[in-house]
Structures are given as structure tokens and as C-alpha cells.
Amino acid sequence: MTTFWLSFTNPEATSDKRFLGVAIFDMDESGGELSMAEIIKHANALGMNPGGTVSVQEVFHIPDEHKNKLITDDALLLRLGSRGRKNQN
């Protein structure tokens, strides 16, 4: 299983509304590497796509209790390894 971290943003929104959340979930890549489209479709199927633009990265050591839900809490995201918001102004 591969754990993916999807960050959703709305680049058109004001800086205080730009961040939409993070979805973290596992997908099986035993049949080959998944495309970004497949990963995003999975987020949609799980109901964890708030829209906007998305960046996808593979992550490690995320506790199961934080997977399969949309996370918007900055403090929790920092504890899970986020580098914080790029532009908070």
C-alpha cells in the first residue's frame, strides 16, 4: 500500500480562504504505479475532494486514525509533517 497526501487549494481565493484541506489515504500500487488522475478519482470516490487545484505526494508513517478524511486543522497537519501554508498573508 502507498499512502498519498493530497493538498487542495483555491488559487483564486483570498489568502485566508485559499487552503481547502488535505486528504490522506492508502491505495494499492501492487499492479503498477498509479496516475495522478487515478489518485484524484479515488479522493472523489471517498468524498474527500473539496475542489480547487491539487498536489499529490507520497508520504510515510501517517497513523491510520488520520487517513480517509479531509483535514483542515493547521496544528494537526503540522504534527503530521506539513511544512505549513506557503502564503498566509
PyMOL commands that place a pseudoatom at each C-alpha (Angstrom):
pseudoatom trace, name=CA, resn=MET, resi=1, chain=A, elem=C, hetatm=0, pos=[0.000, 0.000, 0.000]
pseudoatom trace, name=CA, resn=THR, resi=2, chain=A, elem=C, hetatm=0, pos=[1.092, 3.527, -0.751]
pseudoatom trace, name=CA, resn=THR, resi=3, chain=A, elem=C, hetatm=0, pos=[-0.039, 6.472, 1.361]
pseudoatom trace, name=CA, resn=PHE, resi=4, chain=A, elem=C, hetatm=0, pos=[-0.877, 9.641, -0.557]
pseudoatom trace, name=CA, resn=TRP, resi=5, chain=A, elem=C, hetatm=0, pos=[-1.189, 13.198, 0.773]
pseudoatom trace, name=CA, resn=LEU, resi=6, chain=A, elem=C, hetatm=0, pos=[-3.359, 15.439, -1.390]
pseudoatom trace, name=CA, resn=SER, resi=7, chain=A, elem=C, hetatm=0, pos=[-3.327, 19.180, -0.705]
pseudoatom trace, name=CA, resn=PHE, resi=8, chain=A, elem=C, hetatm=0, pos=[-6.235, 21.192, -2.083]
pseudoatom trace, name=CA, resn=THR, resi=9, chain=A, elem=C, hetatm=0, pos=[-6.091, 24.938, -2.682]
pseudoatom trace, name=CA, resn=ASN, resi=10, chain=A, elem=C, hetatm=0, pos=[-8.107, 27.576, -4.473]
pseudoatom trace, name=CA, resn=PRO, resi=11, chain=A, elem=C, hetatm=0, pos=[-5.547, 29.929, -6.060]
pseudoatom trace, name=CA, resn=GLU, resi=12, chain=A, elem=C, hetatm=0, pos=[-8.321, 32.390, -6.974]
pseudoatom trace, name=CA, resn=ALA, resi=13, chain=A, elem=C, hetatm=0, pos=[-9.419, 32.874, -3.355]
pseudoatom trace, name=CA, resn=THR, resi=14, chain=A, elem=C, hetatm=0, pos=[-8.126, 35.429, -0.893]
pseudoatom trace, name=CA, resn=SER, resi=15, chain=A, elem=C, hetatm=0, pos=[-5.166, 34.198, 1.148]
pseudoatom trace, name=CA, resn=ASP, resi=16, chain=A, elem=C, hetatm=0, pos=[-7.338, 33.408, 4.185]
pseudoatom trace, name=CA, resn=LYS, resi=17, chain=A, elem=C, hetatm=0, pos=[-9.619, 31.194, 2.056]
pseudoatom trace, name=CA, resn=ARG, resi=18, chain=A, elem=C, hetatm=0, pos=[-7.024, 29.671, -0.301]
pseudoatom trace, name=CA, resn=PHE, resi=19, chain=A, elem=C, hetatm=0, pos=[-6.319, 26.467, 1.664]
pseudoatom trace, name=CA, resn=LEU, resi=20, chain=A, elem=C, hetatm=0, pos=[-9.133, 23.911, 1.289]
pseudoatom trace, name=CA, resn=GLY, resi=21, chain=A, elem=C, hetatm=0, pos=[-7.695, 20.921, 3.123]
pseudoatom trace, name=CA, resn=VAL, resi=22, chain=A, elem=C, hetatm=0, pos=[-5.606, 17.767, 2.958]
pseudoatom trace, name=CA, resn=ALA, resi=23, chain=A, elem=C, hetatm=0, pos=[-6.774, 14.240, 2.218]
pseudoatom trace, name=CA, resn=ILE, resi=24, chain=A, elem=C, hetatm=0, pos=[-4.572, 11.311, 3.255]
pseudoatom trace, name=CA, resn=PHE, resi=25, chain=A, elem=C, hetatm=0, pos=[-5.350, 7.771, 2.177]
pseudoatom trace, name=CA, resn=ASP, resi=26, chain=A, elem=C, hetatm=0, pos=[-3.811, 4.464, 1.099]
pseudoatom trace, name=CA, resn=MET, resi=27, chain=A, elem=C, hetatm=0, pos=[-4.003, 2.940, -2.370]
pseudoatom trace, name=CA, resn=ASP, resi=28, chain=A, elem=C, hetatm=0, pos=[-2.715, -0.359, -3.693]
pseudoatom trace, name=CA, resn=GLU, resi=29, chain=A, elem=C, hetatm=0, pos=[0.075, 0.072, -6.232]
pseudoatom trace, name=CA, resn=SER, resi=30, chain=A, elem=C, hetatm=0, pos=[0.946, -3.632, -6.483]
pseudoatom trace, name=CA, resn=GLY, resi=31, chain=A, elem=C, hetatm=0, pos=[-0.392, -3.610, -10.071]
pseudoatom trace, name=CA, resn=GLY, resi=32, chain=A, elem=C, hetatm=0, pos=[1.818, -0.677, -11.037]
pseudoatom trace, name=CA, resn=GLU, resi=33, chain=A, elem=C, hetatm=0, pos=[2.291, 2.992, -10.306]
pseudoatom trace, name=CA, resn=LEU, resi=34, chain=A, elem=C, hetatm=0, pos=[-0.961, 4.949, -10.183]
pseudoatom trace, name=CA, resn=SER, resi=35, chain=A, elem=C, hetatm=0, pos=[-1.522, 8.081, -12.233]
pseudoatom trace, name=CA, resn=MET, resi=36, chain=A, elem=C, hetatm=0, pos=[-2.395, 11.395, -10.636]
pseudoatom trace, name=CA, resn=ALA, resi=37, chain=A, elem=C, hetatm=0, pos=[-5.849, 11.131, -12.258]
pseudoatom trace, name=CA, resn=GLU, resi=38, chain=A, elem=C, hetatm=0, pos=[-6.462, 7.734, -10.613]
pseudoatom trace, name=CA, resn=ILE, resi=39, chain=A, elem=C, hetatm=0, pos=[-5.426, 9.092, -7.221]
pseudoatom trace, name=CA, resn=ILE, resi=40, chain=A, elem=C, hetatm=0, pos=[-7.696, 12.136, -7.539]
pseudoatom trace, name=CA, resn=LYS, resi=41, chain=A, elem=C, hetatm=0, pos=[-10.604, 9.930, -8.684]
pseudoatom trace, name=CA, resn=HIS, resi=42, chain=A, elem=C, hetatm=0, pos=[-10.118, 7.868, -5.531]
pseudoatom trace, name=CA, resn=ALA, resi=43, chain=A, elem=C, hetatm=0, pos=[-10.313, 11.032, -3.408]
pseudoatom trace, name=CA, resn=ASN, resi=44, chain=A, elem=C, hetatm=0, pos=[-13.563, 11.881, -5.197]
pseudoatom trace, name=CA, resn=ALA, resi=45, chain=A, elem=C, hetatm=0, pos=[-14.953, 8.394, -4.550]
pseudoatom trace, name=CA, resn=LEU, resi=46, chain=A, elem=C, hetatm=0, pos=[-14.125, 8.768, -0.850]
pseudoatom trace, name=CA, resn=GLY, resi=47, chain=A, elem=C, hetatm=0, pos=[-15.854, 12.174, -0.741]
pseudoatom trace, name=CA, resn=MET, resi=48, chain=A, elem=C, hetatm=0, pos=[-12.605, 13.957, 0.105]
pseudoatom trace, name=CA, resn=ASN, resi=49, chain=A, elem=C, hetatm=0, pos=[-12.197, 16.398, -2.779]
pseudoatom trace, name=CA, resn=PRO, resi=50, chain=A, elem=C, hetatm=0, pos=[-13.218, 19.946, -1.834]
pseudoatom trace, name=CA, resn=GLY, resi=51, chain=A, elem=C, hetatm=0, pos=[-12.264, 21.220, -5.307]
pseudoatom trace, name=CA, resn=GLY, resi=52, chain=A, elem=C, hetatm=0, pos=[-9.612, 23.651, -6.403]
pseudoatom trace, name=CA, resn=THR, resi=53, chain=A, elem=C, hetatm=0, pos=[-6.165, 22.616, -7.504]
pseudoatom trace, name=CA, resn=VAL, resi=54, chain=A, elem=C, hetatm=0, pos=[-4.474, 19.595, -6.014]
pseudoatom trace, name=CA, resn=SER, resi=55, chain=A, elem=C, hetatm=0, pos=[-0.924, 18.485, -5.395]
pseudoatom trace, name=CA, resn=VAL, resi=56, chain=A, elem=C, hetatm=0, pos=[-0.176, 14.844, -4.676]
pseudoatom trace, name=CA, resn=GLN, resi=57, chain=A, elem=C, hetatm=0, pos=[2.763, 13.334, -2.851]
pseudoatom trace, name=CA, resn=GLU, resi=58, chain=A, elem=C, hetatm=0, pos=[3.643, 10.003, -1.313]
pseudoatom trace, name=CA, resn=VAL, resi=59, chain=A, elem=C, hetatm=0, pos=[4.112, 10.069, 2.462]
pseudoatom trace, name=CA, resn=PHE, resi=60, chain=A, elem=C, hetatm=0, pos=[5.177, 7.639, 5.150]
pseudoatom trace, name=CA, resn=HIS, resi=61, chain=A, elem=C, hetatm=0, pos=[4.305, 6.948, 8.788]
pseudoatom trace, name=CA, resn=ILE, resi=62, chain=A, elem=C, hetatm=0, pos=[0.860, 8.558, 8.919]
pseudoatom trace, name=CA, resn=PRO, resi=63, chain=A, elem=C, hetatm=0, pos=[-1.252, 6.970, 11.677]
pseudoatom trace, name=CA, resn=ASP, resi=64, chain=A, elem=C, hetatm=0, pos=[-4.405, 5.272, 10.367]
pseudoatom trace, name=CA, resn=GLU, resi=65, chain=A, elem=C, hetatm=0, pos=[-6.598, 7.485, 12.558]
pseudoatom trace, name=CA, resn=HIS, resi=66, chain=A, elem=C, hetatm=0, pos=[-5.758, 10.450, 10.298]
pseudoatom trace, name=CA, resn=LYS, resi=67, chain=A, elem=C, hetatm=0, pos=[-6.491, 8.732, 7.000]
pseudoatom trace, name=CA, resn=ASN, resi=68, chain=A, elem=C, hetatm=0, pos=[-9.660, 8.739, 4.894]
pseudoatom trace, name=CA, resn=LYS, resi=69, chain=A, elem=C, hetatm=0, pos=[-10.942, 12.150, 5.935]
pseudoatom trace, name=CA, resn=LEU, resi=70, chain=A, elem=C, hetatm=0, pos=[-10.435, 15.744, 4.875]
pseudoatom trace, name=CA, resn=ILE, resi=71, chain=A, elem=C, hetatm=0, pos=[-8.180, 17.559, 7.338]
pseudoatom trace, name=CA, resn=THR, resi=72, chain=A, elem=C, hetatm=0, pos=[-8.229, 21.349, 7.659]
pseudoatom trace, name=CA, resn=ASP, resi=73, chain=A, elem=C, hetatm=0, pos=[-6.692, 21.782, 11.117]
pseudoatom trace, name=CA, resn=ASP, resi=74, chain=A, elem=C, hetatm=0, pos=[-3.294, 23.513, 10.729]
pseudoatom trace, name=CA, resn=ALA, resi=75, chain=A, elem=C, hetatm=0, pos=[-1.890, 22.257, 14.043]
pseudoatom trace, name=CA, resn=LEU, resi=76, chain=A, elem=C, hetatm=0, pos=[-2.726, 18.637, 13.187]
pseudoatom trace, name=CA, resn=LEU, resi=77, chain=A, elem=C, hetatm=0, pos=[-1.240, 18.980, 9.714]
pseudoatom trace, name=CA, resn=LEU, resi=78, chain=A, elem=C, hetatm=0, pos=[1.990, 20.354, 11.167]
pseudoatom trace, name=CA, resn=ARG, resi=79, chain=A, elem=C, hetatm=0, pos=[2.166, 17.371, 13.552]
pseudoatom trace, name=CA, resn=LEU, resi=80, chain=A, elem=C, hetatm=0, pos=[1.678, 15.042, 10.574]
pseudoatom trace, name=CA, resn=GLY, resi=81, chain=A, elem=C, hetatm=0, pos=[4.580, 16.585, 8.684]
pseudoatom trace, name=CA, resn=SER, resi=82, chain=A, elem=C, hetatm=0, pos=[3.199, 19.562, 6.788]
pseudoatom trace, name=CA, resn=ARG, resi=83, chain=A, elem=C, hetatm=0, pos=[5.606, 22.419, 6.208]
pseudoatom trace, name=CA, resn=GLY, resi=84, chain=A, elem=C, hetatm=0, pos=[2.741, 24.841, 6.797]
pseudoatom trace, name=CA, resn=ARG, resi=85, chain=A, elem=C, hetatm=0, pos=[0.989, 27.119, 4.390]
pseudoatom trace, name=CA, resn=LYS, resi=86, chain=A, elem=C, hetatm=0, pos=[3.202, 28.697, 1.763]
pseudoatom trace, name=CA, resn=ASN, resi=87, chain=A, elem=C, hetatm=0, pos=[1.477, 32.081, 1.835]
pseudoatom trace, name=CA, resn=GLN, resi=88, chain=A, elem=C, hetatm=0, pos=[-0.574, 33.043, 4.839]
pseudoatom trace, name=CA, resn=ASN, resi=89, chain=A, elem=C, hetatm=0, pos=[-0.673, 36.776, 4.001]
for i in range(1, 89): cmd.bond("trace and resi %d" % i, "trace and resi %d" % (i + 1))
show_as sticks, trace
zoom trace
